[in-house]
Amino acid sequence: MSTDQHSLVPKPLNLRDPETLTQRLLPGDRVRITTTDLPRTICTVSETNPQTSDAPLLVLTAPPITTTAQHALHQATFHCISHSDSPMTVLEHTHTATDTTTHCIGTLTTIAHFPHLSTPTDDTAVNTEVSVDE
């Protein structure tokens, strides 16, 4: 396997150490999560807080989806909260233009980091070159 192909493989992260997990991930990182009640979902890390008042917290956002019935955009935000000696509980907050609903979608069963899809936090500018024919 070439180096380029190897960098495309998601890197599984350790669920048993939520504090280290929240320290390794940065805002803009892309991850794939699975919970006990949710299939694989690709998310972007929006916030990490390894030392909240109670326990480590990881906030993820999923890309907006459009529902055909209402033609409305739904934006899901996942709060992964750790409690002592138990897996991270995942709460899903679904935001629409008129409502926000929250429900528990179980516990985090897998999480993998996609380094090649992640946005570096210190280099957000995109360099482009445009040639002009005069």
VOPAGU-2260 file (C-alpha; in pm, 1 decimal, decimal comma):
REM VOPAGU-2260
SITE   aa  ch    i         X         Y         Z
SITE  MET   A    0       0,0       0,0       0,0
SITE  SER   A    1     142,1     338,5     -94,5
SITE  THR   A    2     180,2     622,3     153,4
SITE  ASP   A    3    -103,5     816,7     -13,0
SITE  GLN   A    4    -343,0     522,8      16,0
SITE  HIS   A    5    -237,3     461,0     375,9
SITE  SER   A    6    -323,1     822,2     470,0
SITE  LEU   A    7    -677,2     771,6     333,7
SITE  VAL   A    8    -753,4     500,0     589,7
SITE  PRO   A    9    -940,2     628,9     896,0
SITE  LYS   A   10    -747,2     589,4    1220,3
SITE  PRO   A   11    -949,0     429,5    1502,5
SITE  LEU   A   12    -931,9     619,6    1829,9
SITE  ASN   A   13    -945,6     479,5    2182,4
SITE  LEU   A   14   -1291,1     516,0    2337,4
SITE  ARG   A   15   -1174,0     400,4    2679,4
SITE  ASP   A   16    -985,8     724,2    2748,0
SITE  PRO   A   17   -1225,2    1013,7    2674,2
SITE  GLU   A   18    -990,2    1278,4    2812,7
SITE  THR   A   19    -709,6    1179,6    2573,8
SITE  LEU   A   20    -964,2    1147,3    2291,9
SITE  THR   A   21   -1081,1    1505,5    2343,6
SITE  GLN   A   22    -720,2    1625,3    2359,3
SITE  ARG   A   23    -620,2    1450,6    2031,8
SITE  LEU   A   24    -903,7    1592,1    1823,4
SITE  LEU   A   25    -917,3    1954,7    1716,1
SITE  PRO   A   26   -1198,2    2170,9    1575,8
SITE  GLY   A   27   -1216,6    2105,9    1200,6
SITE  ASP   A   28   -1112,1    1740,5    1229,7
SITE  ARG   A   29   -1332,6    1491,0    1045,4
SITE  VAL   A   30   -1436,9    1172,0    1223,2
SITE  ARG   A   31   -1663,8     875,5    1162,5
SITE  ILE   A   32   -1872,4     770,1    1461,1
SITE  THR   A   33   -2103,4     481,2    1536,2
SITE  THR   A   34   -2332,4     464,1    1837,8
SITE  THR   A   35   -2550,5     189,6    1978,5
SITE  ASP   A   36   -2854,1     347,6    1804,7
SITE  LEU   A   37   -2698,0     520,0    1501,2
SITE  PRO   A   38   -2516,8     377,2    1197,4
SITE  ARG   A   39   -2186,2     520,3    1074,8
SITE  THR   A   40   -2197,4     896,1    1047,5
SITE  ILE   A   41   -1928,9    1133,8     922,1
SITE  CYS   A   42   -1898,5    1440,4    1144,9
SITE  THR   A   43   -1679,9    1745,9    1193,8
SITE  VAL   A   44   -1538,5    1826,9    1535,1
SITE  SER   A   45   -1670,4    2166,1    1640,2
SITE  GLU   A   46   -1552,4    2169,6    2002,4
SITE  THR   A   47   -1343,1    1963,8    2241,2
SITE  ASN   A   48   -1327,9    2016,5    2612,7
SITE  PRO   A   49   -1122,4    1756,4    2797,9
SITE  GLN   A   50   -1197,3    1903,8    3139,3
SITE  THR   A   51   -1554,0    2022,3    3175,5
SITE  SER   A   52   -1698,8    2056,2    3524,1
SITE  ASP   A   53   -1820,0    1695,9    3523,3
SITE  ALA   A   54   -1641,6    1503,2    3248,7
SITE  PRO   A   55   -1480,7    1528,4    2901,7
SITE  LEU   A   56   -1705,7    1661,1    2625,0
SITE  LEU   A   57   -1676,4    1623,1    2247,3
SITE  VAL   A   58   -1912,9    1824,1    2023,1
SITE  LEU   A   59   -1957,9    1705,1    1663,1
SITE  THR   A   60   -2167,5    1840,0    1377,7
SITE  ALA   A   61   -2305,4    1640,0    1087,8
SITE  PRO   A   62   -2357,9    1788,9     740,7
SITE  PRO   A   63   -2705,7    1941,7     697,0
SITE  ILE   A   64   -2960,7    1712,0     535,2
SITE  THR   A   65   -3276,4    1806,5     349,1
SITE  THR   A   66   -3597,5    1622,7     418,3
SITE  THR   A   67   -3816,6    1585,5     113,4
SITE  ALA   A   68   -4141,8    1599,5     311,7
SITE  GLN   A   69   -4084,6    1944,5     458,0
SITE  HIS   A   70   -3809,2    2069,1     223,5
SITE  ALA   A   71   -3630,1    2193,9     533,7
SITE  LEU   A   72   -3267,2    2168,1     633,6
SITE  HIS   A   73   -3186,2    1966,9     943,4
SITE  GLN   A   74   -2852,6    2020,6    1118,5
SITE  ALA   A   75   -2750,1    1760,0    1375,7
SITE  THR   A   76   -2507,0    1831,1    1656,2
SITE  PHE   A   77   -2378,7    1546,9    1872,0
SITE  HIS   A   78   -2263,7    1600,4    2229,6
SITE  CYS   A   79   -2048,5    1307,6    2344,2
SITE  ILE   A   80   -2029,4    1319,8    2722,0
SITE  SER   A   81   -1819,4    1092,0    2937,9
SITE  HIS   A   82   -1922,4     968,4    3279,1
SITE  SER   A   83   -1682,4     795,1    3514,3
SITE  ASP   A   84   -1603,3     437,1    3414,3
SITE  SER   A   85   -1863,9     420,8    3136,5
SITE  PRO   A   86   -1865,9     475,2    2758,3
SITE  MET   A   87   -1937,1     821,9    2622,5
SITE  THR   A   88   -2310,9     895,3    2603,5
SITE  VAL   A   89   -2415,0    1065,7    2279,0
SITE  LEU   A   90   -2692,9    1324,2    2272,2
SITE  GLU   A   91   -2822,1    1436,5    1932,8
SITE  HIS   A   92   -2954,1    1790,5    1895,5
SITE  THR   A   93   -3140,6    1835,1    1566,1
SITE  HIS   A   94   -3187,3    2195,8    1461,8
SITE  THR   A   95   -3441,0    2317,4    1208,6
SITE  ALA   A   96   -3552,7    2670,0    1127,3
SITE  THR   A   97   -3836,1    2641,6    1379,9
SITE  ASP   A   98   -3734,1    2380,0    1637,3
SITE  THR   A   99   -3455,5    2203,1    1822,5
SITE  THR   A  100   -3505,8    1851,2    1951,2
SITE  THR   A  101   -3272,3    1651,4    2172,6
SITE  HIS   A  102   -3256,5    1279,0    2230,6
SITE  CYS   A  103   -3003,5    1021,8    2343,3
SITE  ILE   A  104   -2873,4     800,0    2063,3
SITE  GLY   A  105   -2693,5     557,2    2290,4
SITE  THR   A  106   -2326,1     526,3    2363,0
SITE  LEU   A  107   -2028,7     582,5    2136,3
SITE  THR   A  108   -1916,5     243,1    2002,4
SITE  THR   A  109   -1653,3     349,6    1745,1
SITE  ILE   A  110   -1476,4     667,2    1643,4
SITE  ALA   A  111   -1216,0     703,4    1369,0
SITE  HIS   A  112   -1021,5    1009,5    1256,7
SITE  PHE   A  113    -988,5    1104,5     887,3
SITE  PRO   A  114    -662,2    1304,9     878,5
SITE  HIS   A  115    -684,1    1362,6     501,0
SITE  LEU   A  116   -1030,7    1524,6     531,3
SITE  SER   A  117    -948,6    1736,0     834,0
SITE  THR   A  118    -886,2    2107,9     812,2
SITE  PRO   A  119    -568,5    2229,5     981,9
SITE  THR   A  120    -659,3    2490,3    1242,5
SITE  ASP   A  121    -358,9    2713,8    1170,3
SITE  ASP   A  122    -387,0    2711,3     789,2
SITE  THR   A  123    -739,5    2784,2     677,2
SITE  ALA   A  124    -649,5    2994,2     373,9
SITE  VAL   A  125    -672,6    2834,2      32,9
SITE  ASN   A  126    -396,3    2922,0    -209,9
SITE  THR   A  127    -500,9    2945,4    -572,3
SITE  GLU   A  128    -323,2    3052,1    -885,0
SITE  VAL   A  129    -513,8    3207,1   -1170,0
SITE  SER   A  130    -354,4    3265,9   -1506,2
SITE  VAL   A  131    -484,4    3553,1   -1708,1
SITE  ASP   A  132    -447,6    3557,4   -2084,4
SITE  GLU   A  133    -389,4    3912,1   -2197,5
